[in-house]
């Protein structure tokens, strides 16, 4: 065969490229040129999956996952086994969970800057991000110093779908251990309704009564629902 009649190797390589190669380049270009606001949620998820799944069309996977989890934050904070159900390898699952963890820690870092009164909405936003997706109750403590700077935050107790045992003496003991002058109590309602129950109100009052003689203030008790939060202070319960 004459040399002029042979197919050009470069042309063959170009034609053999999967259709999604150009899609990936275009999606990256839109991100760089127009910012993340120009991309839909499934497209942002595609960008995360590109690096972990280099040789597969990930758009169907991204759309299927969002249909299941409803939003990106719930997806990035889900259980590993739920992500594996989409045929994802452990390395891909780890990348997604690490992305969620990085975002949450970055948000927590913002909360620690400045006094409480200057960043109250950020604290509420952080609590929602950390807890709204949880399918079991957990009780968190945010510890503040005398100048209302956040000095520590931790999950104090984990419970069932509708109950978390909390003991005022243990809360006080932990506050003294970290040298806190004030607390914000936070727990979630996996049912989605952030309205306080009778037990929530009684438990909060018991903690406040235990802290008061030691000069430890309770700034608020926040209940996190699936799409909203309730503040005991705003309700006049503190």
PyMOL commands that set and color helices and strands:
alter all, ss='L'
color gray80, all
select helices_A, chain A and resi 3-5+9-16+20-34+36-38+41-52+59-69+72-76+80-84+90-111+116-118+120-131+168-178+198-212
alter helices_A, ss='H'
color red, helices_A
select strands_A, chain A and resi 138-144+150-158+182-188+217-224+229-231
alter strands_A, ss='S'
color yellow, strands_A
deselect
rebuild
show_as cartoon
